Amino acid sequence: MTIVSVAPGWADPQWRATALDWVAGQLDRHGRRVTGPVEARQRPWSLVWQVPTDAGPYWFKANNPGTAYEAVLLAELPRHVPGRVLDPVAVDPARGWSLLPHGGPSLRDLAEPDPTRWADVLAAYADLQRTVAPRADDLVALGVPDHRPAALPALLADLLDDRAALLLAPGPDGIDTRPATGGGGDGETRPAADADGDGDGDGDDGGLDAATYERLRAYLPRFADDCGRLADTGIAASVQHDDLHDGNVFAADGYRFFDWGDASVAHPFGTLLVTLRSVAHTYSLPEGDPVLLRLRDAYLEAWTDRHDRAVLREAAGLAVRVTTVSRALSWRRALATTDPTRAEYADAVPGWLGELFAPMPV
């Protein structure tokens, strides 16, 4: 894994002054004025400021190099799916900066008593993906990660060679000597069912144990076969949010989707991995619960004009499983930084990879 620093540094006073000037200038062009100090939230992958103005709060985000392509999506998506994402005040893709208006309450803020609203949310999101699908090659060319089925087997093989990212502790002969703790992740609360997608691995320190690592190595041909079957369905790749839970959907004025820092161009159905596990976690639903199956089918309905429902359900099952690798890759990108706080999240990479063998929600 290539580790890069966030240059020149979010804590640097000169960087902060430059960013504040950019924010104030962009707001001024829209007749808005900053009225107080910003409130900051920093993670290894991004810095977010809530900016008070005379027209309510605005939101500035600076992505680290591993997730800077989010700014590309924030600029591109409103052109193709207006009303499904926020219209940015300004975007600087070269620096990974964006400035957005306030989006109102999220689904999580509303604390819905039951998950049925997700049927409408997923239908709206499926429409977004169908609309964006013809732009898939363009998005990859602009720097959005390529996680399409044909690309995933090589990406998994590369990830398995990244012992540092997997938190593998080599012994004297270069092989992890820790005892096995079982195959795969726990399949419940960490990492996949955690509403925010943070995770834990299999070893005592969050890394993969030797047995799971060797199992993953042996699984590579099967994984390639699954990706090939997924590609053969003929369902077009599109933008895939990869972290679509109730905290990333604005619920005012229709449904609008935000926080695209984990996104990739991929098989669209991979969305269901995080979404359905998050719903299952929030409402204490077991794998295969009828509610989850109904939500899956509500999402797949958008593709029934061209594909048989049985084919779509089989594709969804394949996509959900292979997307565990996509989640591990997105975390590796997010943590490609020298920020020392990255250690708090490092177990999400092996944790999600181990989930390849865990029970799936549908």
C-alpha positions in Angstrom: 0.0 0.0 0.0 1.3 3.4 -0.9 1.1 5.8 2.0 0.8 9.5 1.1 0.6 12.5 3.4 -2.2 15.1 3.1 -0.2 18.0 1.8 0.4 20.6 3.0 -1.4 19.4 6.1 -4.8 20.2 7.5 -3.4 21.4 10.8 -1.1 23.9 9.0 -2.2 27.5 9.6 -1.4 28.5 6.0 -3.5 25.6 4.6 -6.3 26.6 6.9 -6.1 30.2 5.9 -6.1 29.3 2.2 -9.1 27.0 2.7 -11.1 29.6 4.6 -10.4 32.2 2.0 -11.6 29.8 -0.7 -14.8 29.0 1.3 -15.5 32.7 1.9 -14.9 33.6 -1.7 -17.2 30.9 -3.0 -20.0 31.9 -0.6 -19.6 35.5 -1.5 -20.2 34.7 -5.2 -23.5 33.3 -4.1 -24.4 36.3 -1.9 -23.6 34.5 1.4 -21.4 35.7 4.2 -19.5 33.7 6.9 -20.8 34.8 10.3 -18.6 32.9 12.8 -15.9 30.3 13.3 -16.2 26.9 11.6 -16.8 23.7 13.5 -14.4 21.0 12.4 -14.6 17.2 12.3 -11.4 15.4 11.2 -10.9 11.8 10.2 -7.9 10.3 8.5 -9.7 10.4 5.1 -11.3 13.9 5.3 -11.7 17.1 7.1 -15.2 18.6 7.3 -16.1 22.1 8.4 -19.6 23.3 9.3 -19.5 26.9 8.2 -22.1 29.3 9.8 -23.5 31.9 7.4 -26.2 34.4 7.2 -28.3 31.8 5.3 -27.7 28.9 7.6 -24.9 26.3 7.7 -22.8 25.2 4.7 -20.4 22.3 4.6 -16.8 22.3 3.4 -15.0 19.0 2.9 -11.4 18.3 2.1 -10.6 14.7 1.1 -7.3 13.1 1.5 -5.6 11.9 -1.8 -7.1 8.4 -1.5 -10.6 9.7 -1.5 -10.2 13.0 -3.4 -12.2 11.6 -6.3 -15.3 12.3 -4.3 -15.1 15.9 -5.5 -15.3 14.6 -9.1 -18.6 12.8 -8.2 -20.0 15.9 -6.5 -19.3 17.9 -9.6 -20.6 15.2 -12.1 -23.6 13.7 -10.5 -25.8 16.8 -10.3 -25.5 17.1 -14.1 -27.0 13.7 -14.7 -29.3 13.1 -11.7 -30.5 16.6 -10.6 -32.5 16.4 -7.4 -30.9 13.1 -6.2 -27.7 14.8 -4.9 -27.0 18.2 -3.5 -26.0 20.9 -6.0 -22.6 22.0 -4.8 -21.7 25.6 -4.2 -18.2 24.9 -5.5 -15.9 22.0 -6.2 -12.2 21.9 -6.7 -11.4 18.3 -7.9 -7.6 19.0 -8.1 -7.5 19.7 -4.4 -10.3 17.4 -3.4 -12.3 20.3 -1.9 -16.1 20.8 -2.0 -18.6 23.2 -0.5 -22.2 22.1 -0.1 -25.4 23.6 1.2 -27.2 22.1 4.2 -29.2 19.1 3.1 -31.7 18.9 6.0 -32.4 15.9 8.2 -31.1 12.5 7.3 -33.0 9.2 7.6 -31.1 8.6 10.8 -32.2 11.9 12.2 -35.8 11.0 11.6 -35.4 7.7 13.5 -38.2 5.9 11.5 -39.9 3.2 13.6 -39.8 0.6 10.8 -37.7 0.0 7.7 -40.4 0.2 5.1 -39.4 3.6 3.9 -36.3 2.1 2.6 -38.3 0.6 -0.3 -38.8 4.1 -1.7 -35.2 5.1 -0.9 -33.8 2.1 -2.8 -36.1 2.7 -5.8 -34.8 6.2 -6.0 -31.3 5.1 -5.7 -31.7 2.4 -8.4 -33.0 5.1 -10.7 -29.9 7.2 -10.0 -27.7 4.2 -10.9 -29.6 3.4 -14.1 -29.3 7.0 -15.2 -25.6 7.2 -14.5 -24.7 3.8 -16.0 -23.9 5.2 -19.5 -21.3 7.5 -17.9 -19.4 4.7 -16.2 -16.4 4.8 -18.5 -16.2 8.6 -18.2 -16.2 8.4 -14.4 -13.4 5.9 -14.4 -11.4 8.1 -16.7 -12.0 11.0 -14.2 -10.4 9.0 -11.4 -13.3 7.2 -9.8 -12.0 3.7 -8.7 -12.8 0.8 -11.1 -14.4 -2.0 -9.1 -16.3 -3.5 -12.0 -16.5 -7.4 -11.9 -13.7 -7.8 -14.5 -11.3 -5.7 -12.3 -12.0 -7.2 -8.9 -10.0 -10.5 -9.1 -6.8 -8.7 -9.8 -7.6 -6.1 -7.1 -8.2 -8.9 -4.6 -4.9 -10.6 -5.5 -3.1 -7.3 -5.0 -4.7 -6.7 -1.7 -3.7 -10.1 -0.5 -0.1 -9.2 -1.2 -0.4 -6.1 1.0 0.4 -7.7 4.3 0.6 -4.3 6.1 -2.9 -3.4 5.1 -4.2 -6.8 6.3 -2.3 -6.4 9.6 -0.5 -9.7 9.0 2.3 -10.2 11.5 5.1 -12.2 9.8 7.0 -14.9 11.7 10.7 -15.7 11.1 9.9 -17.5 7.8 7.6 -14.6 6.7 4.4 -16.5 7.6 1.9 -15.3 10.1 2.3 -17.5 13.2 -0.7 -16.4 15.2 -3.3 -19.1 16.0 -6.4 -19.2 13.9 -9.6 -17.8 15.4 -12.0 -19.0 12.8 -12.9 -18.1 9.2 -14.4 -14.8 8.2 -15.8 -11.9 10.2 -18.5 -12.2 12.8 -21.2 -11.3 10.2 -23.2 -9.3 12.7 -22.1 -6.1 14.2 -18.5 -5.6 12.9 -17.7 -4.6 10.4 -20.6 -5.1 8.1 -23.6 -4.5 10.3 -22.1 -1.4 12.0 -24.1 1.5 10.7 -21.0 3.4 9.8 -19.1 0.4 8.4 -16.2 0.4 10.8 -14.9 -3.0 11.5 -12.7 -5.5 13.2 -10.6 -8.3 11.7 -10.1 -11.9 12.8 -6.8 -11.9 14.6 -6.3 -10.6 18.2 -5.1 -7.2 16.9 -7.7 -6.9 14.2 -5.6 -8.6 11.5 -6.3 -11.7 9.5 -5.2 -14.9 11.1 -3.2 -17.5 9.1 -6.1 -19.8 8.4 -8.4 -17.0 7.0 -5.5 -15.6 4.9 -4.8 -19.0 3.3 -8.5 -19.5 2.8 -8.7 -16.2 0.9 -5.7 -17.3 -1.2 -7.3 -20.6 -2.1 -10.6 -18.8 -2.9 -9.1 -16.6 -5.6 -10.2 -18.9 -8.5 -13.7 -19.1 -7.1 -13.9 -15.4 -6.6 -12.8 -14.9 -10.2 -15.6 -17.3 -11.3 -18.2 -15.4 -9.3 -17.0 -12.1 -10.8 -17.2 -13.6 -14.3 -20.8 -14.8 -13.7 -21.7 -11.4 -12.4 -20.3 -9.7 -15.5 -22.1 -12.2 -17.7 -25.5 -11.0 -16.5 -25.2 -8.0 -18.8 -26.3 -5.6 -16.1 -24.4 -2.4 -16.7 -21.9 -1.1 -14.2 -22.6 2.3 -12.6 -21.7 4.4 -9.6 -21.9 2.3 -6.5 -22.0 4.3 -3.2 -20.6 1.4 -1.1 -21.7 3.0 2.2 -25.4 3.7 1.7 -26.9 3.7 5.2 -29.5 5.9 6.9 -26.8 8.5 7.8 -26.0 9.1 4.2 -29.5 9.9 2.8 -31.2 13.3 3.2 -34.9 12.9 3.6 -36.2 16.4 2.9 -37.6 17.3 -0.5 -37.3 13.7 -1.7 -34.3 11.5 -1.2 -30.8 12.8 -1.9 -27.7 10.8 -1.5 -24.4 12.2 -0.1 -21.0 11.2 1.3 -19.5 9.6 -1.8 -16.0 9.0 -0.5 -16.3 5.2 -0.6 -17.8 5.1 -4.0 -16.6 3.3 -7.1 -17.7 2.3 -10.6 -19.0 -1.3 -10.0 -21.8 -3.7 -10.4 -24.7 -1.6 -9.1 -26.2 -4.3 -6.9 -23.2 -4.2 -4.5 -25.0 -1.4 -2.8 -27.2 -3.9 -1.1 -24.3 -5.2 1.1 -24.1 -2.2 3.4 -27.7 -1.0 3.0 -29.3 -4.3 4.0 -26.9 -5.0 6.7 -27.4 -1.6 8.1 -31.2 -2.0 8.0 -30.8 -5.4 9.6 -28.6 -4.0 12.4 -30.9 -1.0 13.0 -34.1 -3.1 13.2 -32.6 -6.3 14.6 -33.5 -8.4 11.6 -31.8 -11.8 10.9 -30.2 -12.7 7.5 -32.9 -13.6 5.0 -35.7 -11.8 6.9 -38.7 -11.2 4.7 -38.4 -7.5 5.2 -34.9 -7.6 3.8 -36.0 -9.7 0.9 -38.8 -7.2 0.1 -36.3 -4.3 0.2 -34.0 -6.2 -2.2 -36.9 -6.8 -4.6 -38.0 -3.1 -4.4 -34.5 -2.1 -5.4 -34.2 -4.7 -8.2 -37.6 -3.7 -9.7 -35.9 -1.0 -11.7 -34.1 -3.7 -13.8 -37.1 -5.9 -14.4 -37.8 -4.2 -17.8 -34.8 -6.1 -19.2 -34.0 -9.0 -16.9 -35.9 -11.9 -15.3 -36.5 -11.5 -11.5 -34.8 -14.8 -10.8 -31.7 -13.7 -12.7 -31.7 -10.4 -10.8 -31.9 -12.1 -7.4 -29.0 -14.4 -8.3 -27.0 -11.4 -9.4 -27.8 -9.6 -6.2 -26.5 -12.5 -4.2 -23.2 -12.6 -6.1 -22.8 -8.8 -6.0 -23.4 -8.6 -2.3 -20.6 -11.2 -1.6 -18.0 -9.8 -3.9 -18.6 -6.3 -2.7 -17.0 -7.2 0.7 -13.7 -6.9 -1.3 -14.8 -3.5 -2.6 -15.4 -2.4 1.0 -11.9 -3.5 2.0 -10.4 -1.7 -0.9 -12.2 1.5 -0.1 -10.9 1.4 3.4 -7.4 0.9 2.2 -7.7 4.0 0.0 -9.1 6.0 2.9 -6.3 5.0 5.2 -3.5 5.7 2.7 -2.2 8.6 4.8 0.4 9.3 7.4 -2.2 10.6 9.8 -1.5 8.7 13.1 -5.2 8.3 13.8 -5.4 5.9 10.9 -4.5 3.1 13.4 -7.9 3.4 15.0 -9.5 2.3 11.8 -6.9 0.0 10.2 -8.7 -3.2 11.2 -11.6 -2.3 8.8 -9.5 -3.5 5.9 -9.0 -7.1 7.0 -12.3 -7.0 8.8 -14.2 -6.4 5.6 -12.1 -8.9 3.6 -12.9 -11.6 6.2 -16.6 -10.9 5.6 -16.3 -12.6 2.2 -17.0 -15.9 4.1 -19.7 -14.5 6.4 -23.5 -14.9 6.1 -25.0 -12.3 3.7 -28.2 -10.4 4.4 -30.0 -11.9 1.3 
